[in-house]
Amino acid sequence: MIDLHYWPTPNGHKITMFLEEAGLAYSIHPVNIGAGDQFRPAFLAISPNNRMPAIVDHRPSDGGAPVSVFESGAILVYLAEKTGRFLPTDPRAKAKAMEWLFWQMGGLGPMAGQNHHFNIYAPEKIPYAIDRYVRETNRLYGVLNRQLAGRDYIAGDYSIADMAAYPWIVPWKRQSQNIDDFANLKRWFDRVAERPGTQRAYEAGKKIQMQRPEDLTDEQKKMLFGQTASVVRS
């Protein structure tokens, strides 16, 4: 059994997508990031960066004590290696999947996240910041669109690279993008959306009532975006 510490955000959806695809038994432990659950000592013990998702695997491959993993990319790699699925074993193919996983972790996720922040959450609309991140998100859509030319999935067969990228394309409207401008990406997006594992993963997220961005209070926004070292300092 895997405990999944989760909130229905793009990074959270990555992990439910894998778990559903692989058919692994798991239980969701909601981490309400607007209420400050991510700062509770029990959660910090498994996720010292006070970010979800995180997992605790109670049946690790070595048969030893439970293993905790934080950071969504690291979780995907851990689960892929545990199950032997969705990450090629051939060194060249594995390198390609890992490239695109890291591309998402270092590029698409952070840039689209800043796009969301300045477009939706920021109390002051700063045109330069909005334009900067909308344009960079657009560039990254173009990079992915080019990679998907002539391919069904990002790095060959369906892999953790696809699971990592897809949730960050789902909110394309909030990112001020037009997915129809990217024919290869749109074709891939629809293909991933049609997978039963993807649909089950998103259904799991719907069971958790998450506030709309416009309904967040100032205190909740401060909880999400006003953190300093004081929140994790021992």
N, C-alpha and C positions, 0 to 999 in steps of 0.2 A: 504493500500500500504506500502511496505517495501522498504526503500532505502538500497541498498547493496553497501558498499564501498569495492572495490574488485580489485584484480589482479589475473590472472590465475596461481596461485601457488597451491600446495597441500592444504594449509589452506583455500585458497579462494574456491577451488572446493568443500570442505566439505559443504559449505553453499549453493551453487547452487544445490548440490545434494539434500539437504533437501527441499529447496524451490520448486524444480521441482517435487519431489516425493509427496509433500503435495499439490501441485497446488496453492500455494500462489502467489498473485500478487506482483511483485517486479520490481524495476528498478536498473540497474547497474550503479554505479558511479565509473569509473576507478580511481584507486590510483596508479599512475606510480611510483613504489618504486625506480626505477633507476633515475628518474628525481627529486626525493625529495618531491613528493606530500604528503608523510606521515608526513612532518614537517609543513604543512600549519596550521595556527591557527584554521581554521574551522574544520579540521580533528582531530587535537589534542583535540578539545573540546569534541569529542565523543570517541576518542581512545587515551587516555593519554600516552599509551605505544608506541606511534608512529608506530604501526603495523596494517596492515590490516589482516583479514577482520574486519569490524564493520558494525552494522546495526542501522537504525532508524526505529522503528515501529510506523507508524502514526495512527494505529488503535489498540492500546493495549487492552488487555482483560478487563481492568477496565474502559475503556471508557474515560480515562483521557488524559493528555498531552502526546505527543510522548515520547517513551522510546528508549534510545540508549543503545547498548550493544557492548562491545568489547571482544576479546579473542574468538577464534573459538569454543572451548569447551563450554564456557558459552552461546554463541549464539545458539549452537545446543540444549542445555538444555532449554533455553528460548523458542525456537520455538517449541520444543516437548511439553512443558507444555502449550503453547498458543493453540496448535492445538489438543492436546490429542493424538498425534500420534508418533510412533517410539521410545517410551520410556514406558515400562510397568508401570502399576499402582500397581500391586502386589509388596509388599515391597521386597520380595526375588528376584524376577525377575528384579525389578528396580535396586537393589544393584548390580546384576551381570552386567547389561548393563553399569552402572556407573563405575564399576571397570575397564571395558575394555575401556571406554572412557578416564578415567584418565591414564590408561596404555599407550594409544596412546599419550596423551598430555604430559606425563612426561617421556616417554621412546622412543617409535618408532619415533615420530616427531623430538624431539631434537637430538637423535643419528643419524637418517638418515640425518637430516639437517647438522650436522657436517661432516658426510660422504660426502655429496654434496660439502661442503665448501672446505675441504682439498683435495678432488679428482679433483674438477673442477675449483673452483674459486681462491684458494690460489695462490699468485704469486710465492711462494716457495713450492715445493713438499717435504713434510716432511714425510719420510717413516714411522716413528713411529706413527704419527698422523693418517695417512691414514690407516695403519694396525689396529690401535686401533678402529677406527670407522667402518671400514668394518667388523671386527670381531664382534663388538657389534651389528651391524645391522643384521648380520647373526644369532647371538644368538636370537635376537628378532623375526626374521622370524621363528626360530625354536619354540619359545614359542607360537606364533600364530598358527603355523602348528599343534602343539599338541592340542591346544584348539579347533581347527576345526575338530578334528577326530570325525566322526560320527555326525557332525552338518552341517546344511546348512549355518547358519550364526553364528556370534561370540557368541552372548548371547541369543540364542533362535530364536525368530522371527527377521526379518530384523529391525535394530534399528540404533540409532545415533552412536553406537559403530562401526558398519560397515561403516557408512558414514565417520567417523573420520579416520579409518585405511586405507580404500581403496586408497585414493589419495596418501598416502605415500608409497604404494606398486607399483603404476603405474610406477615410474621411477626406477624399480628394476635393469635395466641394468646399469644406472648411478651409482647405489649403489654397483656395482661389485658383484651382486648376480645372481644366476641362479634359477629362480622361479620353474623350473622343478625339482629341488631337494626337493621341498616341496609339496608333492602331495595334501594334504588337503587344504593348502593355495591356490594352483593353481586352484583347483576345485571351491573354494569360490570366488577367484578373477574373474574367468570367469563368474560365476553366477551373481556377482554384475555388471560386465561390460555389461552384456546383458540386464540389467534392462533399460526400456525406460527412466526413470528419470535420471539415470547415463549418458546415451547418450545425453539427452537434456542438461544436466549440462555442459558437456564437449564441446558441440557445442557452447554454450553461451561463453565459454572461448576462442574459436577459433576466435571470432569476434574482439578480442583485440590483436593487434600486439605486441607480447612480444619478446624482443631481446633474441637471443641465448646467452648462457653463454660466448662463445668465442668471441662474438661481443661487450661485455661490455667494456667501456673505463675505464681507471684507475680512473677517477673522479667518474664514476658511482659505481665502486667497493668500493671506499672510502665512497660514500654515503650509500651503503648497509652495509658495514662491518667495517667502521672506526668510528662509533659513540661513543660519550662519553656523560656525563651528560649535556654538553654544549648545545646539540641540543634541550633539553626539559626544560632547566633551565629558569625560568621566570625572 
